[in-house]
Amino acid sequence: PPQWGLEIMHCRSVHTFGMRFALDLIWLGRGGEVVKVTRGVRPRRLAACLRARSVVEVAAGEADRFLAALATSP
């Protein structure tokens, strides 16, 4: 569902081979801070962030909503 995300721990790269829809990727650093956002990663692509320690995968177009929720959470 669009309102859900999947966090993958200990991850610095993602592939979308076999996916049927695009993703937004929110890359998180060691302390959980956002270090990069990659929007609209289409199927059959690779994306990476060497500074990241984990990534949150969300449906394309949903990254801003997730970032806003992160900014308002305690």
DRENDO-1510 file (C-alpha; in Angstrom, 1 decimal, always signed):
<recs>
REC; n; res; u; v; w
REC; 1; PRO; +0.0; +0.0; +0.0 .
REC; 2; PRO; +1.2; +3.6; -0.7 .
REC; 3; GLN; +1.2; +4.5; +3.0 .
REC; 4; TRP; +3.6; +1.7; +3.9 .
REC; 5; GLY; +7.4; +1.6; +3.6 .
REC; 6; LEU; +9.9; -1.2; +3.9 .
REC; 7; GLU; +13.2; -0.5; +5.8 .
REC; 8; ILE; +16.1; -2.7; +4.7 .
REC; 9; MET; +18.9; -2.7; +7.3 .
REC; 10; HIS; +22.6; -2.8; +6.5 .
REC; 11; CYS; +21.9; -1.9; +2.9 .
REC; 12; ARG; +23.8; +0.5; +0.6 .
REC; 13; SER; +22.3; -0.5; -2.8 .
REC; 14; VAL; +19.0; -1.6; -4.2 .
REC; 15; HIS; +17.9; -3.2; -7.5 .
REC; 16; THR; +14.4; -3.1; -8.9 .
REC; 17; PHE; +14.7; -6.1; -11.2 .
REC; 18; GLY; +11.4; -8.0; -11.1 .
REC; 19; MET; +9.5; -4.9; -9.8 .
REC; 20; ARG; +6.4; -3.8; -11.5 .
REC; 21; PHE; +6.3; -0.2; -10.2 .
REC; 22; ALA; +8.7; +2.6; -9.4 .
REC; 23; LEU; +10.0; +3.3; -5.9 .
REC; 24; ASP; +11.2; +6.3; -3.9 .
REC; 25; LEU; +14.3; +5.4; -1.8 .
REC; 26; ILE; +15.0; +7.2; +1.5 .
REC; 27; TRP; +18.6; +6.4; +2.5 .
REC; 28; LEU; +19.4; +6.6; +6.2 .
REC; 29; GLY; +22.8; +7.1; +7.9 .
REC; 30; ARG; +24.3; +5.4; +10.9 .
REC; 31; GLY; +22.2; +7.5; +13.3 .
REC; 32; GLY; +19.0; +7.2; +11.4 .
REC; 33; GLU; +19.3; +10.6; +9.7 .
REC; 34; VAL; +18.3; +11.0; +6.0 .
REC; 35; VAL; +21.5; +11.2; +3.9 .
REC; 36; LYS; +19.9; +11.0; +0.4 .
REC; 37; VAL; +16.5; +10.6; -1.3 .
REC; 38; THR; +16.2; +8.9; -4.7 .
REC; 39; ARG; +12.9; +9.4; -6.4 .
REC; 40; GLY; +11.1; +7.5; -9.1 .
REC; 41; VAL; +13.5; +4.5; -9.4 .
REC; 42; ARG; +11.9; +2.6; -12.3 .
REC; 43; PRO; +11.9; -1.2; -12.7 .
REC; 44; ARG; +15.1; -2.9; -13.9 .
REC; 45; ARG; +17.4; -0.3; -12.3 .
REC; 46; LEU; +20.1; +0.0; -9.7 .
REC; 47; ALA; +20.5; +2.7; -7.0 .
REC; 48; ALA; +23.2; +3.1; -4.4 .
REC; 49; CYS; +24.3; +5.4; -1.6 .
REC; 50; LEU; +27.7; +4.6; +0.0 .
REC; 51; ARG; +27.0; +6.8; +3.1 .
REC; 52; ALA; +23.8; +4.9; +3.9 .
REC; 53; ARG; +23.4; +2.2; +6.5 .
REC; 54; SER; +19.8; +1.3; +5.6 .
REC; 55; VAL; +17.1; +2.3; +3.1 .
REC; 56; VAL; +13.4; +2.8; +3.3 .
REC; 57; GLU; +11.6; +1.8; +0.1 .
REC; 58; VAL; +8.2; +3.5; -0.5 .
REC; 59; ALA; +5.9; +3.8; -3.6 .
REC; 60; ALA; +7.0; +6.4; -6.1 .
REC; 61; GLY; +5.7; +9.8; -5.1 .
REC; 62; GLU; +5.4; +9.0; -1.4 .
REC; 63; ALA; +8.9; +10.0; -0.2 .
REC; 64; ASP; +7.9; +13.6; +0.7 .
REC; 65; ARG; +5.0; +12.3; +2.9 .
REC; 66; PHE; +7.3; +9.9; +4.7 .
REC; 67; LEU; +9.9; +12.7; +5.2 .
REC; 68; ALA; +7.3; +15.0; +6.7 .
REC; 69; ALA; +6.2; +12.2; +9.1 .
REC; 70; LEU; +9.8; +11.7; +10.1 .
REC; 71; ALA; +10.2; +15.4; +10.8 .
REC; 72; THR; +7.2; +15.5; +13.1 .
REC; 73; SER; +7.9; +12.3; +15.0 .
REC; 74; PRO; +9.5; +12.6; +18.5 .
</recs>
